Amino acid sequence: MTKINFEAAEPATITLPNGITYNQPTGLFINNEFMKSQDYKTIKVENPATAEIVCEVSSGTSEDVEYAVESAEHAFNDTDWATQDPKIRGRYLSKLADLMEENLELMASIETLDNGKTLALSRGDVGLAINCIRDAASYADKINGRTINSGDGYMNFTVKEPIGVCGQIIPWNFPLMMLSWKIAPALAMGNVIILKPASATPLNALFFASLCKKVGIPAGVVNIIPGPGRTVGNAITTHPRIRKAAFTGSTEIGKDIAIKASGSNLKKITLELGGKSAHLVFDDANIEKTLPNLVNGIFKNAGQICSSGSRIYVQEGIYDKLMPAFKKYVENLKVGDPFDESNFQGAITNREQYETILKYIKIGKEEGAKILTGGETIGNKGYFIKPTIFYDVKEDMEIVREEIFGPVVTVSKFKDIEDGVAMANASEFGLGAGIETENLSTALKVAKMLKSGTVWINTYNDFDSRVPFGGVKQSGYGREMGEEVYDCYTEVKAIRIKL
């Protein structure tokens, strides 16, 4: 075992803006203990609604990752975690989901404090996270191999086995939800985990770790290490004894991880990457039903969703009716304090992203695009930007081609199905897409034509833990959620017996 300087990290007592007081773990969670990092460095955690520091948490090192790998390997190789009746793992996950449900309001409040999203949205995130864990609990003993008939002279069958130590790196836009999407299926299949939350939003991941310990998940099975990507993320990606890497984030970083992970030991890889998703509105769409779908598509979570419908294409016959209605609807959205239940949109999660969004708004203006509404900041404290609609755009503009990851959308016209689909598919991304129409034939025809991992029809950014999610083209590969995710956390072994 790696020699480490173990020093326990004490929790911080935090009173949330809605009056809830709780003890926030602040240490790296390795081998079921919260510990300070080897170099004692910390990350300052900011409330994006006020730009004030909430607390500090330990920032991991490569030595900490090494210790976590050894702890995880011990749990995988020297205990019965991976080999026990999978129903037992399912019971751990069920207990974990129950405990999360008991703490739903607290975890939603932590998410809102840490991320800046509205409390209502955070409640939905925690609910989906719980559903993911419940699904994994029920699937733990149902992902099996198959028998293969090759004649009476042989018996052939396959078994699905856990991979081993899995490294997981999640982003800051959905801290708890992305954690559950990755941890739940990995644990159900008997793997062990080293997860790096985003430096901007580590609080719920560490609180989740305390719940894992409380329900009795054995030491070393779940390890959570906040820290910079260049140290903790790189150590996870390149470690020769981590056998699986899962990453959600930008396409640029995803490409780098794919190269490094493959170069280290040909890790199995899941990548859920960027998007520039198209949302098509056809002439026969019901405007009253379409408006909330367009808003959810781009302004939900302040546009900080990789599948956001950030390119809206409107058929010519409905364009002049839709645009003033869209403008009026968006201008009635309330933006502000995420703990104020009347607000639809909260804060941008961190200063860097806030400045990036403002840069793209400036670029859009300079490129000659027109603003229908928005394009401005709100207040003088925290990171708030008005929902912004650009129109009269050209398809080669930066704001049309590049992922902005904020409450900014472009609107263009199209003539017919072929024209609209061609514009939608003219992107290197392929994560999400949306269709608004009252015609079932149009909906199904266009859904088949769109090059996208998910197509929403008369809804958008509408997730269910039983439905797989992931991208094509430069939006990545592999899937989260649904039955498909379990293939990402198992290896198939074929056994052939001559009779």
Steps between C-alpha positions, in 0.01 A plus 500: 500500500624848412641685799283802567473767763147437624330792670126509547312794349236653724160588353384860462172614652303680229171686530330511162308807377170323571596449865609135489819434700709189435854360529681508167785248453814679382757224453588260223293184544738205471460156656189623687684785674494876443862611490709803416702488179869415507603860432221649718378719214133593484238622254292805584134423430300799382128579508442622142192699600710726726863429395571434870714213631292228668780276631822328394545133412816297458656492155644162404844409368632216283615332824143512627380337178763228543375429852142490371597253226661270754197525729265430209708207378491348845121532510471346154754218530509411870136531607180347363364832366535395134419130547213503750137441410416816304177533696716604796649787297146585398399526866786744569383714211137485616603614848706780345200617293279493810750709694527749215122526494499576872752778430345622174436858609846530656676359193295724269595800713869404490475472121346844470759657730789337317379521139272803488203321340151559636379295792214353295747377238728359771211302646443349158869414469506323837182313406655376175819403684292293743320331210832414336619333819170312544520379139855377558387318814233317301736420210785369716397134455338531157794579270602155386672322215340268246522146366603440139395198293783374277385139473488202736877466523549815704351707775561875472407777735610848599531669835511872576767593752594826674791692355674587828618845603303768315609864481218750455522875435185711516420864414357787702164549326323200660727400790277241669314375195818431302646326804201266519506431126853366538525352848169312506553262204868452583420387854208283392732303273756446778760761407684735735518875448735798511298808410619856450230765536547838336707739711221759480233266642639234737255532792228248413750239386664508843164500678400201285820326612390537862173326411690213333689446824182526706323223306803273540652490152840341572820703525674562168193440283416870461777760505440869423791737439441867415790674331628657178468316172870542429590298813211282623332469160826423324600244765167322457517509120854365473518259795602155371279313751181696441322293236211726407469877453170687475495872431232762451615841382625690199593333172849652512581345838322178404729454202804550722368247752431245224859528375657483846274222627563289192871569513531398864342153496219498240237584760140441414360853452164674516489861381194726528616822339390833360201585290349763275159346473229600254134552590269500196157666503270401213214705358235284666650529851272611782662829606356493851649153561822579313608808697573321832683228307725757332566663837580169670716413203736795540433694821457212744799497738600836345587319178775304675393166356709322238185400310345849505299590192723796426414514127130553434379451142150627423309416182416806293123474534497530880808723549320836514245370752748319720768767541295770680340233718845356583632846587206573731523159669874531566474857630254377763752251638634606838877485555669541836557348845482123444347451847209725400240248382346750258815516284533280191872555445772531761868587475771392258708248695838672500670822394696339217185372331320829565777686317501244216127550440539878498786463251276303263220758531754767400620286208140450383442874491828557315409230246183692415240281670200684645381463858128441545529520879763470774873533452553674835615418851276538806601664828845577635549190714528141380493366145166569335431541126166568335367231264626609158349438156698575182326507159596590143801276544714328238597137534873574492487735801690394812187528714330246269792259468659497847366379833434802723366306802282781627158664458561599138311369197502570127187487283496432124235429235468188285279411202414129512598176675811444290618858552440491875668164548801606292546809718456297820752235392760754382689476828787291631291440813219247537376482858137616504235624259139614524195492276181703545212379282142372525561258210612154610638411157712815494623433854608141431647576156710789629606308814651230277679759287663694784858400591462509876522269800166624638201651321224663705159544335268770642719520810868579566769432762252251641697217665397166644737261675373212284579676170863491375683826436816566303637643179622430149768674294707732723248481781662178616427128531356261753173558683379615839178364656271234358600135458772607257715658772576162658693391192736789575584349841537132412727281293364202306675163545419216261522139623495212250487137613553199276264223610 
